[in-house]
Amino acid sequence: MTTPTLLIVDDEKTTREGLRAALEDKFDVYVAEDAQSAWQLLEKEPFAVLLTDLRMAGEDGLKLIKRAKSLQKPPVCILMTAYGSEDVAVQAMKEGADDYISKGKLQIDELELRIRRALQRQNLETENQQLHQRLEKKFGVENIIGDAPAMKEVFETIQAVAPTKATVLITGESGTGKELVAKAIHQNSPRARGPMVTVNCAALPATLLESELFGAERGAYTGAHERRIGRIEQAQGGTLFLDEIGEIDATTQVKLLRFLGERTFERLGSSKTLSADVRLVTATNKDLMALVKEGKFREDLYYRLAVVPIHLPPLRERALDIPALATAFLKEFAEDNGKPVQSLSTEAMELLLKYHWPGNVRELRAAIEHAVVLCRGGQITGRDLPPAVRTPQSVYTEQATREQLSTGRLSMKDAAKQLLIHALQETNGNRTLAAKKLNISRRTLHRRLHEFGLEEF
């Protein structure tokens, strides 16, 4: 681990040399007798810490700190003064000082501790900035792949709505990338440096969802042994993304409607009204207007949520994007797995284009990961793809399979295979759900997978 460099600036020789002697075992120490000589050192090489006196001949410590903070890689700045006062402390912080210490109370152990803490804060801020930059790169609009006309409209809408405060409703089938769009909206908004908090409404029962969103006081319900801060409060200054919004119960709908209208709420078990500055983005794979007509979703809430609607088309309606998506996923998984896979064969690409992708982009991503892992060379072939994708019959629907069986154009065995593949596609490979859909046991399903050569599904 590199020893931090420390520049001590003080016009009193006794003080600066005393500090040098006390700190040189823990830091790589340099000294300067005034701001001018200190600045010459700062311009030559980066320092981790600048420890400077306030009152010096010529330029004072505050001005030196201001100049030091203008550097491309500024140091942690700590101001020392024998003229301690609240006014000086406030001014020091305004000029960029990270800490402030009085010479009259100066103790080496405390000074070293405060230097260490200031360095830790700076490192944390640097890590946060780097993380933010990585998120911007990963979730920026330019990183959502799509050349199809419908996707271009999506991009334009994201770019238009992201800088605003408008509530956004993202709709589309499961696996179309709704969360990715929500993240792109957040990362391209003025709230990008604030938190983005995600809640999957379908993953929580109604009894827990209300407290998850709005929080709860101790004793508000059985098992509430301490105060719970809700997701709305956690998202203060940022974005709250509610996925599967169509799953929320009537009580939560009423509370969410009030929050959208007044930006206020109460924790469960409390009468104290709280407020939060939060931008709401929601998503669903359901037809909310149909739920409104059925009386299962409030109409007034729907219009509050759908101020700006964004619809993501299923992958089967944007086949033009499949080659670009597949290539991007190939590159990602080849790097992640350290494999020299560089391309897809013509055969593999044709199979990808023929398949109807019930699981949309999420299924395509999983299929490419599967292919990269199994690929034995530098190019993905048809045999590397999942069985459902490389089986020509997999493009048929369940209804088409039953029709062909009834007309005699498909054998019983082929029809059984088709229905099995379709059930697995519809359940994204979940064998328990597929067996339930086919009204057979898991054991029977496993036997048929072996019989049809579909064990890899």
N, C-alpha and C positions, 0 to 999 in steps of 0.2 A: 504493500500500500504506500503511495507517494506521500511524503511529509508535506503538509500544507505550508505555503510560503506566507510570511507575515512581514508587512512593512510598518515599522513604528516611526511616527513623525512627532517630534517634540523639540522645541528650541532650548530646553534645559537638558544639558548633557547628562547630568546625574540621573534624571528621570529616564531618558531613553536607554542609557547604558544599563541602568538597573533593571528595566523591563527586558532588555535583551538577555541579560544574564539569567533572569528568572524563567524566561520562556524558550530559550534556545534548545533545551533538551526535548521540547515537544513540537517545535516548529522550526522551519528554515527561516531565520530572522534576518531582515535587512533594516537599517536605520537611516533616517534623514533628519536634518536639523531645521528644515523649513519646507513650505509647500512647493516652492520652485524645484528644489532638488528631488523632492518626492515625486513630482510630476514627471521629471526626466526618467526616473526609474520605472514608473507606471507605464510610460510610453514604450519602454524597451521590452518589457516582458510582463506577462499576466501574474498578478498576485491573488492569492486566495483571500487574504484579509488585509484591510487597511485600518490601523489603529492610530488615530491622530488626535493631537491636542486641539482645543478650540482656539485659544488665544496665542498667536505667534506673530513675530515680526513679518510684515508683508501680508500675504494672503492668509486668511484665517482657515481653520479646519472645516467650517461649513462649506466654503467655496471649493476647497480641495475635494470634499466628498461629492459635491455636485459634478465636478469635472470627472472624477473617477467613475461615477455612475453612467457617464456618457460613453465610456469605452465599450468596445464590442463584447468583451468578456469582463464585466465589472466585478470588483472584489466585494466581499462582505465588508461593510464600513461601520466601525464603532468609534464614537466620539468620546473623548475624555475632556473634562473641564474642572477647574477649581471653582468655577462660578456657576454652580448648579442652580437651576431654577426651572419651573414648569415651562416658562416661555421658551427657554433655550432648548429644552427637550422636544417641545412641539415643533420648533423651527428646524431642529436637527432631523426629525423624521420627515418633514416636508422636503428637505433637501436630499433625502434618500438614505439617511443613516439607518442601519439595521438595528442598532442598539445605542445606548447612552449610559455612561458611567461617570460618577463623580470621583475625582482624584482624592478627595478627602476621605472617601470610604473605600478606596481601592485596595482590594486584597487579591493576591495572585491566583489563589485557588478559584475564587469567584470569577475573576477575569477569564481564566482559562475555560471554565465551564460555560460562560456566556459566549466566548468565541466558538466553542464546539457546537453549541446550540444554534448559533447563527449560521454556521456552515451546514448543519443538518437541514435547516429551513431552506437554505439556498439550494441544496441538492434535491430536496423534495420538490421545490418549485421547478427546477430544471427537468426533473423526471416527469412532472405533470405536463409541462410544455411539450416534451418529446412525445408523451402519450397522446396528447391532443393532436399533434401533427400526424402521428400514425393513424389516428381515428379519421382525421380529415382525408388522408390518402385512401383509407379503406372504404369510407362511407360517403365520399364526395359524389355528386351527381355523375361526374365523368367516369366513375368506376361502376356504375350500373350499366351493364351491357345491353344494347338493343338498338337495332337499326330499323325495325318494323315501324310503320307509320303510327301505330297505336302507342308505341313506347316513346317516340319522339314527342308526342303530345303529353305523356307523363312527365318527361324531362322538363318541358316548358312550364308545366304547372308547378312542379317542385321549385324551379328557379324563381317563379313569380310569387309563390306563397311563402317560401322559407323566410324571407326578411320581415314578414308581417307577424301579427299576433293572432291571425285567424285560426280557428279550430279546423282540423282536417280529418276527414273520414276516408280511410283507404279500404277499398273493397276488392275482392278477387278470390279465386279458388285457393285452397290450401296449397302452399308451396310456390306461390307466384312471386314471393319476395316482398311482402307487405312490411315486414319489420325493417328490411334494408331501406325501403323508401322512407319510413319514419325516421331512421337514423340519418339519412341524407338530409331530410328537412331540418332536423336538429343541428347537424354539423354545419349547415349553410345559413343558420339563423344567428341573430345577435346573442342568442342564449347558448351558443356553442361551448363557452367556457363554464357554463353551469351544468348541473347533473342531468342525465337522461335516465329516468326511472321507468322500468317496464313492468307491467302487471299482466299476466295471462288470466283473464277473468274466467275462462273455462276450467282452469286448474284448481279453483277454490270454490268450496260450497258457499251458498248465500250467507250462512251464519258467520263465515270468516271473512268474506270479501269486504263487507262493510267496515270492519275494524282494520282490515289490511289497507284500505284506501284512506279512511278518515282518522284512524288511530283509536285508542281506547285508554281509559283511565284504569288504574288498579281497582280490581273488584267489579268492573263493569259487566263481567260475565264469568261463568265458572272456568277457572284456570287462568284468569287474568291476574297474575300475582304481582305485576308491575306495570307502570305506564308504557303504552305502546305508541310510538310515533308512526303515524300513517305515511303511506307513499306520497300523498299530496304534500305533506310538510317536507318530506325528504327531497322532493323535486323543486323546492323553493328556488326561484331564479332560473329554472331550467324547463325541461319538457317532461310531461307525464304521458307515456304511451300505454294505452289500454288495448290490448289485443283481445280478440273474440268478444267485443263489446256487446254483441247480441245475446250473450249468456247471462247478463246481470239481471237480478231479480227486481221486482217492482219497488221495494223499499229503497234499494240502492239507486235505482233510476231517479226517484224523487230527490234524494240527497245530491246526486250528481247534477241534476237540473238546477237546483238552488245554487250549487257552487259555480256553475257556468254563468248564472245570471248575476250573482252578487260577489263571487270570489270569496265567500265566507263559508265556514263549516264548524261543526262541533265534534270533538272526539266522543266516542261512545262512552256513556256514563258521565258526561260533563255538560254543563249548561253554558260554559264559557265559549264565546264566539271567537274563532280564530280566522285569520285571512292568509292567503298565499298568492304569490305572483307566479303562476304556473301556466305554461302553454299546453293545451290538451290536443293530442293526436290519437285517434282511435282506428281500429281495423276490425274487419269481420269477413268471414266467408259466407255469411248468410244474407238473404234478401231482407233488409231491415224494413222496407216498406211493406213487404208481405206480412211481417210480424206485427207491424202497426195495424194493418187491416184485420189481423186475427186478434187484436187486443193484447198482444204479448209484449209490445214495446210502445212507449209513450211517443206520440206524434210530435209533441213540443220538444222533447229531448232529441228526437231524430233531427229536427231542423237546426237545433243548437249544435249538434255534432257535425252535420254535413254542410257547414258554411262553405267549405271548399272540398268537394268530393274528388277523389282520385281512384280510377278503376284500373286495375292491372289485368291485362288479358291473359288467358291461359296460354301455355307454351304451344299448344296445337294450333293456335291462331296467330302465332308469330314464329313459324318454322324458319323464317329467314334468319332468326337470331341463333338458331341451334349451333351452327358451325363456330361462331365467335364465342358462345358460352362454353361449348365443349373444349375449345382450344384453351380458353382461360383457366378452366378447371383442371385440364391436363397439366398445364404449367405449374399450377399451385400444388397439386398432389405429387407431381414428380419431384419438386423441390422438397416438400415435406417428408417424402419417403426416401429421398436420396436415390432415385431411380433415373436411368438415362433415357426415359421415354420422351420422345420429341414430337410425335405426330400421330394422327389417326389414318388408317388405311382407307382407301376408297370404299371398300366393303363395309367397314365399321361406320363410316359417315353415312352411307346409304341406309344402314339399319337404324341409325339415330333419327334420320329424317323420316323414315317410314313409320316409326313408332308413335303412338298417340299421347304419351306422357300424362297419364292421369294424375301423377304426383307433381307435375309441372317442373319448375326449375330445380326444386329440391330433389326430385327424383333423378333428374339429369345429372346433377352434381354427385349424387350417390353412385350413379351408374359409372361415371368417369373415374371416381375414386376406386370402385371395384375393379375397373379395367386396368388402371395404373398399377394397382397392387398385384394383379395376376399376370400382367404383361411380362413376357420373357425376353423381349428385345427392345429395340428403340422405337417401335411403331405398334400402336394398338390395332389388333385385328378383330374380326367379328367374334372369334372364340373367347376373347377376353371380356366381352360385354356380359352383363347379367342375362340369365336364361330368358327372362320375359322380353328383353329387348331384341335378342338374337333369334327368337322364335317367330317366324313369319306370321303365324296365326294370332300372335298377341295383339295385332292391330284390330282384331274383331271385337265387337262389344258383346256383352252377355246376351242381349236381345238377338243380335245377328246369329250367335251360336245356336240359340234355341230354335230360331227360324230354319237354319240349315239342317238341324237335326230332324225337325218335323217334316221337311221336304225330302229327306233321304240323301241330301248332298254332303252329309257329314256322318261318319260312323259314330257309334256310341262311345268308343274309346277316345276318338279325337274330340268329341263334344265334351266329354268329362275332363279332358286335358285343358280345353279352352276355358271351361267354367272355373277350373281350379286356378289357372293363370289369372283370369279376370278378377276372381275374389282376392287373390294376393295383391294384385295391382290396386284394387279399390281400398285395401286396408294397409297400403304402403308396406307390404311384406310381413304384417303382423299375423302369425300363423293361428293364434287363438281366435282372433276376430274373423279370419278367413274361414276357419272351421265352423264357427257359429253362423256365418253368412250362408255357408253351404249346407248347414244343418247336419254336420257330421262331427265325429269326435276328432280330437287332435291326433290320436293314434291312427285313425283312418286317413287323415290328411297326410301324415308323415309317410304312411305306406304308399299313398298315391304319388307323392313327390318322388319317392324312390322308383316307383314303377315307371313314371314318365321321364325320369332323368332330370328332375328339377330340384335336386337337393340343395343346389347353390342359391336358390331363390330366397 
